[in-house]
Amino acid sequence: MINEVWGAAGAGAMAGLGVAMPLGAIGAMLLREALVHGRRRGVAAALGIATTDVIYCAVATATGTLLAGLIESFRAGFLLASGLLVVLIGLRQLRGSITTRSAHSAEATAPSAGSAYLRFAGLTALNPMTLVYFIALGGAVSAPTGSPAAPIAFVVSAGIASLGWQLLLVATGSLFRRAAGERTARVIGVVASALVLLLGVGVVASGITALVSGA
């Protein structure tokens, strides 16, 4: 029983890192959040991402592969919606990074920590591949085992691993914020915003491809 729990915990940690480590649009936005708005809002955003990862992991573990077909059938729509939203956010951030004149004015127009939490939780929820990923990995621990604690250990470990990686990104952004001058931070903010915009365009293209191939 103990071995099953530890095995599930290890698998959950690997699953959490596996879904969090690839630097996509959300990761780039998180880096920019910490770089431009500071550690407090970056931590709130990281918590939002990890919260959605935990919810999706729990749903996937509880349902096994039952939702896989349903999620896949709406994959193109999810990708288009999330991609367009990321593009709009990227444009807004790029405009803000270019027009912001000082750290004080940036701070004055920055969203609250609670707003950052909700925004990043919602953006992460719009990515269907997160749920599909956890469904694929969670099926193993959703099957009957000798320990009912194994699925719980899987979900908790996945959440901790995801949060740990997101906080590492926040720490990186905060470090650059402190080390760089205001001018350099603005330039990096513009570059990060442009990266978010490009990644959003890529997600939209993937959605269009999925829509065409499914037609």
C-alpha positions in Angstrom: 0.0 0.0 0.0 2.8 2.4 0.9 4.7 1.6 -2.2 1.5 2.3 -4.3 1.1 5.7 -2.6 4.8 6.7 -3.2 4.6 5.4 -6.7 1.5 7.5 -7.4 3.1 10.5 -5.8 6.2 10.2 -8.0 4.0 9.8 -11.1 2.0 12.9 -10.1 5.2 15.0 -9.6 6.4 13.9 -13.1 3.0 14.7 -14.6 2.9 18.1 -13.0 6.4 19.0 -14.3 5.5 17.5 -17.7 2.5 19.8 -18.1 4.2 22.9 -16.6 7.8 22.9 -18.0 7.2 23.4 -21.7 7.3 27.2 -22.2 4.1 28.1 -24.0 2.0 31.2 -24.0 1.0 30.9 -20.3 4.6 30.5 -19.2 5.7 33.5 -21.2 2.9 35.6 -19.7 3.8 34.5 -16.2 7.4 35.5 -16.8 6.3 38.9 -18.0 3.8 39.3 -15.1 6.6 38.9 -12.6 9.0 41.0 -14.6 6.7 43.9 -15.1 4.4 43.8 -12.1 6.6 42.2 -9.5 6.7 39.1 -7.4 3.4 39.5 -5.5 1.3 39.4 -8.7 3.6 36.8 -10.2 3.0 34.5 -7.2 -0.8 35.1 -7.5 -0.7 34.2 -11.2 1.4 31.1 -10.5 -1.2 30.0 -7.9 -4.0 30.5 -10.5 -2.2 28.2 -13.0 -1.5 25.5 -10.4 -5.1 25.7 -9.2 -6.4 24.9 -12.6 -3.8 22.1 -13.0 -5.0 20.5 -9.8 -8.6 20.7 -10.8 -8.0 19.2 -14.2 -5.8 16.5 -12.7 -8.5 15.6 -10.1 -11.2 15.5 -12.8 -9.0 13.3 -15.0 -8.1 11.0 -12.2 -11.7 10.6 -11.1 -13.1 10.0 -14.6 -10.3 8.1 -16.3 -10.6 8.2 -20.0 -14.4 8.9 -20.1 -13.9 12.6 -21.0 -11.1 12.0 -23.5 -13.4 11.7 -26.6 -15.6 14.6 -25.5 -12.6 16.9 -25.0 -11.0 15.9 -28.3 -14.2 16.6 -30.2 -14.2 20.3 -29.0 -10.4 20.7 -29.3 -10.4 23.0 -32.3 -12.9 25.3 -30.6 -11.0 25.5 -27.4 -7.7 26.2 -29.3 -9.3 29.0 -31.3 -10.9 30.6 -28.3 -7.7 30.4 -26.1 -5.5 31.5 -29.0 -7.6 34.5 -29.8 -7.7 35.5 -26.2 -3.9 35.1 -25.9 -3.4 37.3 -29.0 -5.7 40.0 -27.5 -3.8 39.9 -24.2 -0.5 40.0 -26.1 -1.5 43.0 -28.0 -2.7 44.8 -24.9 0.5 43.9 -23.0 2.6 45.0 -26.0 0.8 48.4 -26.1 1.2 48.8 -22.4 4.9 47.9 -22.5 5.5 50.5 -25.2 3.5 53.3 -23.8 4.4 52.9 -20.1 6.8 55.7 -19.1 7.9 54.7 -15.6 7.7 52.0 -13.1 5.3 54.1 -11.0 2.8 54.4 -13.9 3.1 50.7 -14.6 2.4 49.9 -11.0 -0.6 52.3 -11.0 -2.2 50.5 -14.0 -1.3 47.0 -13.0 -4.1 44.5 -12.1 -4.5 43.4 -8.5 -3.1 40.1 -7.3 -6.6 38.6 -7.1 -7.2 39.7 -10.7 -4.0 38.1 -11.8 -5.0 34.8 -10.0 -8.3 34.7 -11.8 -6.9 35.7 -15.2 -4.3 33.0 -15.2 -6.6 30.3 -13.8 -9.1 31.1 -16.6 -6.4 31.1 -19.3 -5.0 27.8 -18.2 -8.6 26.3 -18.1 -9.1 27.3 -21.7 -6.3 25.0 -22.8 -7.9 21.6 -23.5 -4.6 19.8 -23.8 -3.9 20.2 -20.1 -7.0 18.1 -19.3 -6.2 15.6 -22.1 -2.7 15.3 -20.8 -3.8 14.5 -17.3 -6.4 12.1 -18.6 -3.7 10.2 -20.4 -1.5 9.9 -17.3 -4.3 9.8 -14.7 -5.9 6.7 -16.2 -3.3 4.5 -14.5 -4.1 5.7 -11.0 -7.8 5.9 -11.6 -8.0 2.1 -11.9 -8.8 0.2 -8.8 -5.7 -0.1 -6.5 -5.0 -1.5 -3.1 -4.8 2.0 -1.6 -7.5 4.7 -2.1 -4.8 7.3 -1.2 -2.9 6.7 -4.4 -5.1 8.9 -6.6 -5.0 11.6 -3.9 -1.2 11.4 -3.8 -1.1 11.7 -7.6 -3.2 14.8 -7.6 -1.4 16.5 -4.7 2.0 15.8 -6.1 1.1 17.0 -9.5 -0.2 20.3 -8.0 2.9 20.8 -5.9 5.2 20.1 -8.9 3.3 22.4 -11.1 3.3 25.2 -8.5 7.0 24.7 -7.9 7.8 25.2 -11.5 5.6 28.2 -11.9 7.2 29.8 -8.8 10.6 29.2 -10.4 9.5 31.2 -13.4 8.2 33.9 -11.1 11.5 34.0 -9.3 13.4 34.3 -12.6 11.2 37.2 -13.7 11.5 38.9 -10.3 15.3 38.5 -10.4 15.5 40.2 -13.8 13.2 42.9 -12.5 15.6 43.7 -9.7 18.8 43.3 -11.6 17.8 45.2 -14.7 17.2 48.9 -14.8 13.9 50.4 -15.7 14.8 50.9 -19.4 16.0 47.3 -19.7 13.0 46.0 -17.9 10.8 47.9 -20.4 12.6 46.4 -23.4 12.3 42.9 -21.9 8.7 43.5 -21.3 8.1 44.4 -24.9 10.0 41.3 -26.1 8.0 39.1 -23.7 4.7 40.7 -24.9 5.7 40.1 -28.5 6.5 36.4 -27.7 3.1 36.0 -26.0 1.5 37.5 -29.2 3.4 35.1 -31.5 2.5 32.1 -29.3 -1.1 33.1 -29.4 -1.0 33.2 -33.2 0.5 29.7 -33.1 -2.3 28.4 -31.0 -4.9 30.0 -33.4 -3.1 28.3 -36.3 -3.3 25.0 -34.5 -7.0 25.5 -33.9 -7.6 26.3 -37.6 -5.6 23.2 -38.6 -7.6 21.0 -36.2 -10.9 22.5 -37.5 -9.9 21.9 -41.1 -8.7 18.4 -40.5 -11.8 17.6 -38.5 -14.2 18.9 -41.2 
